[in-house]
């Protein structure tokens, strides 16, 4: 008769495999839960998902695509049209701002100091050279300028009057703007410069009169007190000193002026 312990061990050997054969593995168990419509939203999905595997090697680069059709060749005419349209657009933008506000070299806005403006003579302190700024007006006493008639006027006995601006360094100069003596407080003296010449140089000893076809250029000036008359040089010049010589005038050679930058030569 077999021993009892042997009988029990034999039963376990027979029964356990049979029982284990009916138990699902983890994958089958979790899959059943995931497909069960009545399963809770808090399933064991997190437990069923294993660690992500390592990234595989990058695949080979694909073959280059088919080359596209060649575009239509441009023409010189189309390029010129584009440049013309761009120039017109820029001109419209610039024309919004008065040209003299950005083309002036500093007479009106006083970038050029008073001491840099000199003349052959001044009628008196009210007519001093530094009052020869464009749009200057007659004013009574101020802390900076004192009394001014709003223009430069030389003495009556000056045979060859001149007014000079020293830019302190060589500058690119394109032209001159002139005005007559302003009407202010009922004072209407009808004084302006009709014609003038201009000399340019880097020192008083190198001043040379501007010429046109080898002849001294005579610029036509004003016909009233306040109108601005712009005269551009035949070509821009580089000079430190500009000297203006009145040749003819109405009543007396009184005037105001501004100097135009050489960069603006083609804008007027």
Backbone as CSV, one residue per row, in Angstrom:
resi,resn,N_x,N_y,N_z,CA_x,CA_y,CA_z,C_x,C_y,C_z
1,UNK,0.847,-1.189,0.000,0.000,0.000,0.000,0.881,1.237,0.000
2,UNK,0.551,2.119,-0.975,1.431,3.308,-1.075,1.351,4.165,0.162
3,UNK,2.425,4.888,0.371,2.467,5.819,1.501,1.582,7.013,1.207
4,UNK,0.951,7.535,2.304,0.015,8.663,2.133,0.693,9.874,1.499
5,UNK,1.897,10.125,1.880,2.585,11.312,1.350,2.811,11.188,-0.147
6,UNK,3.007,9.984,-0.602,3.226,9.762,-2.021,1.950,10.022,-2.785
7,UNK,0.821,9.617,-2.181,-0.494,9.817,-2.805,-0.775,11.292,-2.961
8,UNK,-0.511,12.082,-1.925,-0.777,13.537,-1.964,0.083,14.192,-3.017
9,UNK,1.339,13.872,-3.085,2.258,14.471,-4.055,1.821,14.151,-5.463
10,UNK,1.371,12.933,-5.672,0.909,12.535,-7.018,-0.309,13.314,-7.432
11,UNK,-1.197,13.562,-6.482,-2.411,14.347,-6.774,-2.061,15.771,-7.172
12,UNK,-1.099,16.370,-6.469,-0.699,17.756,-6.783,-0.104,17.829,-8.173
13,UNK,0.695,16.832,-8.519,1.340,16.827,-9.831,0.311,16.749,-10.925
14,UNK,-0.763,15.977,-10.680,-1.816,15.800,-11.683,-2.740,16.985,-11.736
15,UNK,-3.138,17.521,-10.576,-4.182,18.553,-10.501,-3.647,19.925,-10.899
16,UNK,-2.454,20.316,-10.393,-1.940,21.687,-10.598,-1.806,22.024,-12.068
17,UNK,-1.217,21.158,-12.898,-1.147,21.505,-14.332,-2.505,21.683,-14.945
18,UNK,-3.446,20.886,-14.492,-4.793,21.006,-15.045,-5.387,22.352,-14.712
19,UNK,-5.181,22.764,-13.437,-5.737,24.062,-12.998,-5.029,25.197,-13.705
20,UNK,-3.680,25.131,-13.771,-2.907,26.198,-14.410,-3.250,26.316,-15.880
21,UNK,-3.652,25.242,-16.507,-3.989,25.299,-17.925,-5.187,26.183,-18.187
22,UNK,-6.061,26.415,-17.175,-7.252,27.256,-17.346,-7.021,28.691,-16.945
23,UNK,-5.896,29.002,-16.343,-5.626,30.377,-15.877,-5.041,31.175,-17.044
24,UNK,-5.662,32.339,-17.428,-5.118,33.139,-18.551,-3.823,33.810,-18.146
25,UNK,-2.989,34.049,-19.141,-1.774,34.810,-18.840,-2.128,36.295,-18.737
26,UNK,-1.121,37.095,-18.397,-1.374,38.535,-18.154,-1.925,39.206,-19.398
27,UNK,-1.378,38.871,-20.570,-1.826,39.531,-21.804,-3.291,39.213,-22.074
28,UNK,-3.658,37.905,-21.903,-5.055,37.511,-22.155,-5.988,38.152,-21.153
29,UNK,-5.554,38.242,-19.910,-6.388,38.813,-18.856,-6.667,40.297,-19.129
30,UNK,-5.608,41.042,-19.450,-5.764,42.477,-19.680,-6.526,42.754,-20.948
31,UNK,-6.309,41.900,-21.982,-7.025,42.106,-23.235,-8.511,41.939,-23.027
32,UNK,-8.866,40.959,-22.171,-10.280,40.732,-21.886,-10.872,41.948,-21.183
33,UNK,-10.113,42.513,-20.262,-10.615,43.703,-19.542,-10.766,44.892,-20.484
34,UNK,-9.832,45.084,-21.424,-9.862,46.246,-22.315,-11.028,46.165,-23.277
35,UNK,-11.452,44.942,-23.647,-12.548,44.780,-24.600,-13.885,44.648,-23.911
36,UNK,-13.853,44.539,-22.602,-15.104,44.399,-21.846,-15.788,45.755,-21.752
37,UNK,-16.988,45.902,-22.354,-17.682,47.196,-22.355,-18.106,47.628,-20.972
38,UNK,-18.206,46.691,-20.077,-18.634,47.045,-18.722,-17.457,47.339,-17.835
39,UNK,-16.231,47.253,-18.395,-15.038,47.476,-17.576,-14.955,48.931,-17.171
40,UNK,-14.376,49.175,-16.067,-14.201,50.538,-15.554,-13.211,51.285,-16.433
41,UNK,-13.398,52.628,-16.512,-12.461,53.451,-17.280,-11.072,53.407,-16.672
42,UNK,-10.998,53.065,-15.431,-9.701,52.914,-14.757,-9.298,51.459,-14.830
43,UNK,-8.945,51.016,-16.038,-8.565,49.620,-16.230,-7.092,49.449,-15.933
44,UNK,-6.590,48.348,-16.264,-5.182,48.073,-15.999,-4.335,48.383,-17.217
45,UNK,-4.846,49.337,-18.044,-4.106,49.643,-19.270,-2.678,50.040,-18.986
46,UNK,-2.522,50.816,-17.905,-1.175,51.273,-17.591,-0.271,50.107,-17.216
47,UNK,-0.911,49.117,-16.571,-0.108,47.973,-16.149,0.161,47.034,-17.323
48,UNK,-0.766,47.065,-18.303,-0.610,46.158,-19.423,0.434,46.648,-20.418
49,UNK,0.650,47.981,-20.449,1.593,48.525,-21.415,3.014,48.333,-20.917
50,UNK,3.780,47.701,-21.697,5.154,47.473,-21.312,6.043,48.669,-21.595
51,UNK,7.305,48.599,-21.297,8.260,49.664,-21.593,8.396,49.852,-23.091
52,UNK,8.501,51.134,-23.529,8.695,51.338,-24.970,10.034,50.764,-25.416
53,UNK,10.011,50.218,-26.575,11.242,49.658,-27.080,12.219,50.726,-27.544
54,UNK,13.441,50.377,-27.813,14.436,51.317,-28.287,14.118,51.740,-29.720
55,UNK,14.438,53.019,-30.003,14.208,53.544,-31.333,15.091,52.800,-32.331
56,UNK,14.484,52.410,-33.397,15.232,51.701,-34.405,16.138,52.627,-35.200
57,UNK,17.038,52.092,-35.965,17.939,52.925,-36.782,17.154,53.691,-37.843
58,UNK,17.670,54.899,-38.186,16.998,55.724,-39.192,17.089,55.050,-40.548
59,UNK,15.975,55.096,-41.240,15.928,54.464,-42.551,16.729,55.229,-43.583
60,UNK,16.933,54.659,-44.721,17.681,55.298,-45.783,16.911,56.504,-46.329
61,UNK,17.675,57.497,-46.748,17.068,58.689,-47.335,16.432,58.313,-48.665
62,UNK,15.240,58.864,-48.894,14.548,58.561,-50.130,15.230,59.173,-51.347
63,UNK,14.861,58.719,-52.490,15.425,59.239,-53.730,14.933,60.666,-53.957
64,UNK,15.768,61.544,-54.580,15.317,62.920,-54.849,14.110,62.932,-55.756
65,UNK,13.227,63.940,-55.523,12.028,64.054,-56.333,12.346,64.498,-57.747
66,UNK,11.336,64.462,-58.558,11.492,64.859,-59.957,11.675,66.369,-60.021
67,UNK,12.635,66.861,-60.794,12.910,68.288,-60.923,11.746,68.979,-61.602
68,UNK,11.344,70.131,-61.017,10.217,70.863,-61.564,10.553,71.527,-62.892
69,UNK,9.499,71.995,-63.551,9.690,72.677,-64.829,10.397,74.010,-64.605
70,UNK,11.207,74.422,-65.551,11.919,75.681,-65.466,10.952,76.843,-65.654
71,UNK,11.091,77.847,-64.792,10.218,79.005,-64.880,10.502,79.830,-66.121
72,UNK,9.559,80.735,-66.402,9.706,81.588,-67.574,10.839,82.587,-67.359
73,UNK,11.667,82.757,-68.339,12.788,83.675,-68.216,12.288,85.110,-68.143
74,UNK,12.943,85.906,-67.227,12.580,87.307,-67.117,13.127,88.111,-68.283
75,UNK,12.645,89.338,-68.363,13.104,90.229,-69.433,13.602,91.525,-68.830
76,UNK,14.429,92.213,-69.568,14.931,93.508,-69.120,13.788,94.486,-68.926
77,UNK,12.781,94.387,-69.793,11.653,95.303,-69.694,10.907,95.122,-68.381
78,UNK,10.683,93.859,-67.965,9.952,93.616,-66.723,10.745,94.114,-65.524
79,UNK,12.086,93.958,-65.564,12.918,94.461,-64.470,12.848,95.984,-64.403
80,UNK,12.909,96.631,-65.565,12.815,98.093,-65.601,11.467,98.567,-65.079
81,UNK,10.404,97.833,-65.403,9.071,98.196,-64.907,9.022,98.115,-63.390
82,UNK,9.628,97.063,-62.830,9.641,96.908,-61.375,10.411,98.047,-60.709
83,UNK,11.568,98.394,-61.304,12.359,99.496,-60.754,11.580,100.798,-60.831
84,UNK,10.894,101.032,-61.956,10.118,102.256,-62.124,8.993,102.337,-61.098
85,UNK,8.285,101.228,-60.884,7.200,101.216,-59.898,7.732,101.479,-58.494
86,UNK,8.907,100.881,-58.179,9.510,101.101,-56.863,9.909,102.563,-56.694
87,UNK,10.496,103.165,-57.742,10.886,104.566,-57.672,9.677,105.475,-57.484
88,UNK,8.579,105.167,-58.181,7.364,105.967,-58.040,6.798,105.866,-56.630
89,UNK,6.856,104.658,-56.065,6.357,104.462,-54.705,7.197,105.246,-53.704
90,UNK,8.531,105.202,-53.872,9.413,105.933,-52.971,9.210,107.437,-53.116
91,UNK,9.010,107.901,-54.352,8.811,109.330,-54.589,7.538,109.818,-53.913
92,UNK,6.470,109.021,-54.004,5.220,109.404,-53.350,5.397,109.483,-51.841
93,UNK,6.180,108.540,-51.281,6.423,108.547,-49.833,7.219,109.770,-49.418
94,UNK,8.271,110.086,-50.195,9.124,111.235,-49.868,8.383,112.548,-50.046
95,UNK,7.505,112.624,-51.075,6.811,113.871,-51.372,5.841,114.282,-50.271
96,UNK,5.500,113.354,-49.373,4.626,113.705,-48.255,5.310,114.734,-47.361
97,UNK,6.630,114.650,-47.253,7.407,115.562,-46.416,7.959,116.678,-47.296
98,UNK,7.820,117.950,-46.904,8.408,119.034,-47.705,9.899,118.812,-47.909
99,UNK,10.351,118.926,-49.150,11.741,118.595,-49.478,12.736,119.439,-48.696
100,UNK,12.436,120.714,-48.548,13.401,121.590,-47.885,13.583,121.250,-46.414
101,UNK,12.636,120.505,-45.833,12.765,120.158,-44.417,13.858,119.129,-44.178
102,UNK,14.175,118.317,-45.196,15.255,117.337,-45.019,16.420,117.566,-45.973
103,UNK,16.274,118.541,-46.884,17.372,118.839,-47.817,18.169,120.069,-47.403
104,UNK,17.685,120.826,-46.436,18.428,121.994,-45.984,19.659,121.595,-45.180
105,UNK,20.710,122.413,-45.278,21.967,122.094,-44.603,22.136,122.782,-43.252
106,UNK,21.119,123.493,-42.790,21.207,123.984,-41.416,21.032,125.471,-41.188
107,UNK,20.688,126.241,-42.214,20.438,127.660,-41.994,19.135,127.861,-41.214
108,UNK,18.060,127.272,-41.709,16.762,127.478,-41.063,16.708,126.862,-39.669
109,UNK,17.168,125.632,-39.522,17.050,124.960,-38.219,18.187,125.299,-37.256
110,UNK,19.078,126.192,-37.679,20.160,126.720,-36.833,21.224,125.678,-36.471
111,UNK,21.331,124.628,-37.270,22.480,123.734,-37.102,23.778,124.483,-37.418
112,UNK,23.673,125.438,-38.312,24.811,126.308,-38.603,24.795,127.447,-37.587
113,UNK,25.814,127.581,-36.762,25.800,128.611,-35.701,25.948,130.019,-36.273
114,UNK,25.568,130.993,-35.487,25.628,132.396,-35.927,27.032,132.812,-36.356
115,UNK,28.046,132.390,-35.594,29.406,132.845,-35.885,29.943,132.305,-37.210
116,UNK,29.277,131.271,-37.768,29.726,130.699,-39.037,29.160,131.452,-40.239
117,UNK,28.320,132.467,-39.990,27.712,133.250,-41.065,28.299,134.661,-41.008
118,UNK,29.031,135.041,-42.034,29.694,136.349,-42.065,29.348,137.064,-43.369
119,UNK,29.658,138.365,-43.417,29.318,139.156,-44.598,30.337,140.256,-44.816
120,UNK,30.283,140.865,-46.013,31.169,141.987,-46.332,30.904,143.161,-45.406
121,UNK,29.630,143.327,-44.995,29.246,144.378,-44.051,27.823,144.119,-43.577
122,UNK,27.458,144.719,-42.457,26.092,144.682,-41.942,25.602,146.120,-41.805
123,UNK,24.374,146.354,-42.220,23.819,147.703,-42.098,23.863,148.163,-40.645
124,UNK,23.460,147.281,-39.743,23.632,147.448,-38.295,23.316,146.106,-37.661
125,UNK,23.293,146.032,-36.345,23.110,144.744,-35.667,21.755,144.121,-35.963
126,UNK,20.767,144.939,-36.313,19.437,144.403,-36.637,19.428,143.714,-38.001
127,UNK,20.412,144.037,-38.833,20.513,143.480,-40.182,21.737,142.562,-40.308
128,UNK,22.186,142.007,-39.206,23.428,141.232,-39.189,23.325,139.979,-40.063
129,UNK,24.490,139.465,-40.435,24.560,138.321,-41.358,23.820,137.091,-40.825
130,UNK,23.875,136.867,-39.502,23.258,135.639,-38.981,21.728,135.689,-38.985
131,UNK,21.151,136.837,-39.395,19.692,136.901,-39.567,19.268,136.450,-40.964
132,UNK,20.239,136.026,-41.762,19.940,135.648,-43.147,19.482,134.198,-43.249
133,UNK,18.652,133.750,-42.354,18.174,132.363,-42.351,16.811,132.287,-43.033
134,UNK,16.613,131.211,-43.799,15.345,131.041,-44.503,14.177,131.064,-43.522
135,UNK,13.120,131.788,-43.883,11.899,131.934,-43.089,12.110,132.731,-41.803
136,UNK,13.261,133.397,-41.663,13.470,134.283,-40.516,12.458,135.423,-40.597
137,UNK,11.970,135.862,-39.439,11.003,136.954,-39.397,11.527,138.082,-38.531
138,UNK,10.981,139.259,-38.752,11.345,140.399,-37.912,10.810,140.164,-36.510
139,UNK,11.663,140.344,-35.526,11.259,140.141,-34.129,11.827,141.276,-33.287
140,UNK,11.125,141.548,-32.200,11.672,142.493,-31.241,12.666,141.752,-30.361
141,UNK,13.033,142.281,-29.278,14.130,141.754,-28.475,13.865,140.330,-28.011
142,UNK,14.846,139.449,-28.246,14.830,138.098,-27.676,16.191,137.872,-27.023
143,UNK,16.245,136.919,-26.115,17.491,136.678,-25.372,18.625,136.247,-26.284
144,UNK,18.289,135.520,-27.402,19.349,134.951,-28.242,19.756,135.866,-29.389
145,UNK,18.800,136.549,-30.024,19.123,137.295,-31.235,19.004,138.801,-31.089
146,UNK,18.387,139.286,-30.038,18.141,140.723,-29.946,17.105,141.129,-30.979
147,UNK,17.069,142.390,-31.334,16.107,142.870,-32.330,16.604,142.513,-33.729
148,UNK,15.700,142.078,-34.606,16.076,141.668,-35.953,15.012,142.097,-36.945
149,UNK,15.446,142.517,-38.122,14.489,142.814,-39.183,14.187,141.561,-39.997
150,UNK,14.828,140.427,-39.662,14.523,139.140,-40.290,15.266,138.876,-41.577
151,UNK,16.368,139.601,-41.823,17.152,139.370,-43.040,18.521,140.015,-42.872
152,UNK,19.426,139.689,-43.803,20.719,140.370,-43.845,20.651,141.504,-44.846
153,UNK,21.196,142.666,-44.469,21.313,143.807,-45.374,22.698,144.427,-45.178
154,UNK,23.455,144.617,-46.249,24.768,145.269,-46.126,24.606,146.798,-46.047
155,UNK,25.686,147.469,-45.800,25.659,148.935,-45.793,25.461,149.456,-47.217
156,UNK,24.970,150.680,-47.309,24.669,151.257,-48.624,25.931,151.489,-49.453
157,UNK,27.054,151.709,-48.783,28.253,152.062,-49.529,29.107,150.860,-49.936
158,UNK,28.589,149.665,-49.749,29.339,148.473,-50.152,29.226,148.287,-51.656
159,UNK,30.358,148.288,-52.346,30.346,148.171,-53.805,30.073,146.741,-54.279
160,UNK,30.680,145.775,-53.615,30.523,144.375,-54.013,30.150,143.545,-52.767
161,UNK,28.888,143.614,-52.352,28.496,142.900,-51.127,28.546,141.388,-51.311
162,UNK,28.766,140.688,-50.207,28.719,139.230,-50.226,28.312,138.721,-48.846
163,UNK,27.760,137.511,-48.842,27.379,136.808,-47.611,27.978,135.412,-47.700
164,UNK,28.541,134.930,-46.587,29.289,133.667,-46.618,28.851,132.736,-45.482
165,UNK,28.807,131.445,-45.795,28.494,130.413,-44.798,29.672,129.452,-44.705
166,UNK,30.139,129.234,-43.483,31.242,128.296,-43.237,30.657,127.043,-42.582
167,UNK,30.717,125.906,-43.273,30.147,124.652,-42.756,31.091,123.939,-41.791
168,UNK,32.249,124.530,-41.519,33.248,124.002,-40.586,34.016,122.797,-41.132
169,UNK,33.508,122.181,-42.177,34.179,121.053,-42.833,33.620,120.943,-44.252
170,UNK,34.322,120.304,-45.164,33.798,120.162,-46.534,32.464,119.416,-46.546
171,UNK,31.515,119.967,-47.280,30.184,119.366,-47.387,29.797,119.227,-48.865
172,UNK,28.842,118.344,-49.098,28.324,118.098,-50.445,27.171,119.077,-50.667
173,UNK,27.339,120.037,-51.598,26.391,121.128,-51.785,25.711,121.005,-53.141
174,UNK,24.372,121.181,-53.154,23.628,121.028,-54.401,23.022,122.297,-54.947
175,UNK,22.754,123.303,-54.083,22.112,124.516,-54.573,21.816,125.498,-53.455
176,UNK,21.052,126.561,-53.817,20.748,127.659,-52.907,19.255,127.984,-52.990
177,UNK,18.649,128.331,-51.854,17.285,128.856,-51.806,17.356,130.275,-51.251
178,UNK,16.690,131.237,-51.906,16.740,132.628,-51.431,15.343,133.198,-51.218
179,UNK,15.256,134.170,-50.311,14.057,134.967,-50.054,14.492,136.429,-49.890
180,UNK,13.532,137.337,-49.998,13.815,138.739,-49.737,13.602,139.090,-48.268
181,UNK,13.607,140.384,-47.994,13.366,140.868,-46.635,11.878,140.738,-46.321
182,UNK,11.512,140.163,-45.162,10.097,139.914,-44.873,9.321,141.191,-44.549
183,UNK,8.013,141.121,-44.801,7.111,142.196,-44.379,6.674,141.879,-42.953
184,UNK,6.867,142.813,-42.044,6.519,142.544,-40.654,6.148,143.851,-39.965
185,UNK,5.089,143.779,-39.185,4.631,144.944,-38.419,4.399,146.142,-39.330
186,UNK,3.949,145.886,-40.555,3.656,146.981,-41.475,4.874,147.542,-42.178
187,UNK,6.047,146.984,-41.928,7.265,147.460,-42.598,7.393,146.740,-43.938
188,UNK,7.165,147.419,-45.001,7.282,146.836,-46.338,8.273,147.665,-47.124
189,UNK,9.525,147.211,-47.159,10.576,147.969,-47.822,10.835,147.493,-49.247
190,UNK,10.143,146.413,-49.677,10.320,145.884,-51.037,11.806,145.693,-51.372
191,UNK,12.454,144.889,-50.543,13.893,144.670,-50.714,14.172,143.179,-50.948
192,UNK,14.817,142.879,-52.057,15.215,141.509,-52.366,16.312,141.521,-53.420
193,UNK,16.981,140.374,-53.551,18.075,140.228,-54.515,17.524,139.588,-55.784
194,UNK,17.792,140.223,-56.933,17.279,139.743,-58.212,18.202,138.705,-58.858
195,UNK,19.491,138.987,-58.851,20.468,138.066,-59.451,21.701,137.990,-58.560
196,UNK,22.421,136.887,-58.670,23.616,136.709,-57.842,24.522,135.641,-58.435
197,UNK,25.759,135.619,-57.986,26.718,134.565,-58.286,27.053,133.832,-56.997
198,UNK,27.631,132.649,-57.136,28.012,131.837,-55.972,29.439,131.331,-56.160
199,UNK,30.232,131.420,-55.102,31.586,130.853,-55.114,31.673,129.753,-54.071
200,UNK,32.519,128.759,-54.352,32.652,127.584,-53.483,34.133,127.287,-53.292
201,UNK,34.529,126.876,-52.093,35.919,126.519,-51.836,36.101,125.993,-50.433
202,UNK,37.311,125.526,-50.142,37.612,125.023,-48.802,38.324,126.055,-47.937
203,UNK,38.636,127.200,-48.520,39.209,128.330,-47.783,38.930,129.585,-48.594
204,UNK,39.106,130.757,-47.978,38.835,131.997,-48.704,39.787,132.173,-49.897
205,UNK,40.973,131.598,-49.799,41.939,131.734,-50.892,41.653,130.787,-52.053
206,UNK,40.810,129.783,-51.823,40.509,128.825,-52.903,39.080,128.969,-53.421
207,UNK,38.390,130.030,-53.046,37.027,130.240,-53.532,37.019,130.397,-55.047
208,UNK,36.144,129.649,-55.706,36.015,129.720,-57.151,34.537,129.902,-57.507
209,UNK,34.271,130.833,-58.409,32.885,131.087,-58.821,32.357,129.894,-59.620
210,UNK,31.130,129.517,-59.352,30.500,128.412,-60.078,30.277,128.846,-61.524
211,UNK,30.652,127.977,-62.444,30.541,128.292,-63.865,29.596,127.334,-64.575
212,UNK,29.169,127.761,-65.734,28.345,126.919,-66.608,28.870,127.129,-68.029
213,UNK,29.410,126.073,-68.621,30.070,126.176,-69.934,31.205,127.193,-69.897
214,UNK,31.987,127.113,-68.820,33.188,127.943,-68.627,32.883,129.427,-68.431
215,UNK,31.624,129.754,-68.171,31.233,131.141,-67.927,30.624,131.225,-66.527
216,UNK,30.945,132.330,-65.795,30.374,132.493,-64.460,28.852,132.363,-64.510
217,UNK,28.332,131.489,-63.671,26.894,131.239,-63.643,26.192,132.361,-62.897
218,UNK,25.207,133.000,-63.546,24.381,134.032,-62.906,23.035,133.405,-62.565
219,UNK,22.721,133.369,-61.284,21.466,132.779,-60.819,20.395,133.863,-60.720
220,UNK,19.178,133.527,-61.164,18.050,134.452,-61.082,17.385,134.276,-59.721
221,UNK,17.276,135.380,-58.975,16.750,135.319,-57.613,15.283,135.673,-57.504
222,UNK,14.968,136.568,-56.564,13.585,136.802,-56.162,12.914,137.949,-56.911
223,UNK,11.571,137.927,-56.826,10.746,139.000,-57.394,9.810,139.595,-56.347
224,UNK,9.888,139.086,-55.117,9.102,139.646,-54.019,9.797,139.337,-52.700
225,UNK,9.120,139.633,-51.576,9.761,139.504,-50.273,9.822,138.075,-49.746
226,UNK,8.778,137.280,-49.952,8.664,136.011,-49.231,8.757,134.751,-50.075
227,UNK,8.569,134.829,-51.373,8.625,133.609,-52.191,10.018,132.986,-52.116
228,UNK,10.050,131.667,-52.080,11.323,130.933,-52.072,11.705,130.601,-53.511
229,UNK,12.889,130.997,-53.920,13.390,130.686,-55.258,14.568,129.725,-55.102
230,UNK,14.429,128.546,-55.716,15.447,127.496,-55.622,16.313,127.506,-56.872
231,UNK,17.601,127.557,-56.696,18.556,127.473,-57.806,19.547,126.343,-57.528
232,UNK,19.519,125.309,-58.394,20.444,124.202,-58.247,21.708,124.479,-59.054
233,UNK,22.842,124.043,-58.550,24.098,124.183,-59.269,24.101,123.253,-60.485
234,UNK,24.922,123.557,-61.496,25.008,122.638,-62.652,25.322,121.204,-62.230
235,UNK,26.099,121.045,-61.178,26.382,119.735,-60.604,26.729,119.946,-59.127
236,UNK,26.523,118.936,-58.267,26.871,119.094,-56.851,28.361,119.343,-56.665
237,UNK,28.701,120.112,-55.623,30.091,120.459,-55.349,30.440,120.115,-53.907
238,UNK,31.717,119.896,-53.660,32.203,119.670,-52.298,32.987,120.907,-51.874
239,UNK,32.527,121.574,-50.831,33.218,122.775,-50.365,32.873,123.043,-48.905
240,UNK,33.756,123.722,-48.239,33.536,124.128,-46.849,32.860,125.496,-46.780
241,UNK,33.207,126.385,-47.722,32.676,127.744,-47.738,31.779,127.957,-48.950
242,UNK,30.651,128.608,-48.717,29.793,129.076,-49.799,29.689,130.595,-49.649
243,UNK,29.972,131.312,-50.731,29.862,132.770,-50.691,28.932,133.216,-51.822
244,UNK,27.933,134.000,-51.457,26.951,134.492,-52.423,27.185,135.982,-52.670
245,UNK,27.274,136.367,-53.960,27.518,137.762,-54.351,26.261,138.338,-55.021
246,UNK,25.497,139.207,-54.350,24.370,139.871,-55.033,24.873,140.727,-56.188
247,UNK,24.217,140.636,-57.350,24.587,141.414,-58.528,23.580,142.533,-58.806
248,UNK,22.304,142.230,-58.627,21.256,143.236,-58.812,20.179,142.998,-57.765
249,UNK,19.441,144.040,-57.426,18.454,143.947,-56.351,17.379,145.000,-56.505
250,UNK,16.337,144.824,-55.720,15.234,145.783,-55.666,15.374,146.620,-54.397
251,UNK,15.660,147.898,-54.548,15.825,148.858,-53.461,17.104,148.647,-52.650
252,UNK,17.315,147.430,-52.146,18.519,147.166,-51.339,18.755,145.649,-51.321
253,UNK,20.017,145.211,-51.333,20.313,143.762,-51.399,20.110,143.031,-50.072
254,UNK,18.882,143.029,-49.600,18.545,142.290,-48.367,18.063,140.892,-48.764
255,UNK,18.401,139.897,-47.955,18.017,138.537,-48.327,18.052,137.562,-47.152
256,UNK,17.388,136.433,-47.381,17.445,135.254,-46.504,17.789,134.062,-47.391
257,UNK,18.346,133.004,-46.796,18.763,131.882,-47.643,18.836,130.558,-46.889
258,UNK,18.872,129.489,-47.652,19.144,128.126,-47.180,20.049,127.469,-48.212
259,UNK,20.871,126.532,-47.775,21.756,125.779,-48.668,21.220,124.355,-48.781
260,UNK,21.205,123.811,-49.993,20.620,122.493,-50.246,21.717,121.435,-50.320
261,UNK,21.464,120.306,-49.693,22.414,119.190,-49.706,22.640,118.671,-51.127
262,UNK,23.857,118.245,-51.387,24.161,117.674,-52.692,23.378,116.410,-52.991
263,UNK,23.031,115.649,-51.937,22.273,114.403,-52.125,20.885,114.681,-52.702
264,UNK,20.400,115.913,-52.545,19.067,116.278,-53.029,19.106,116.950,-54.406
265,UNK,20.251,116.918,-55.063,20.432,117.675,-56.300,19.400,117.307,-57.360
266,UNK,19.036,116.034,-57.488,18.106,115.600,-58.527,16.642,115.645,-58.092
267,UNK,16.381,116.170,-56.900,15.021,116.166,-56.380,14.269,117.470,-56.639
268,UNK,14.956,118.457,-57.166,14.318,119.761,-57.392,14.283,120.077,-58.895
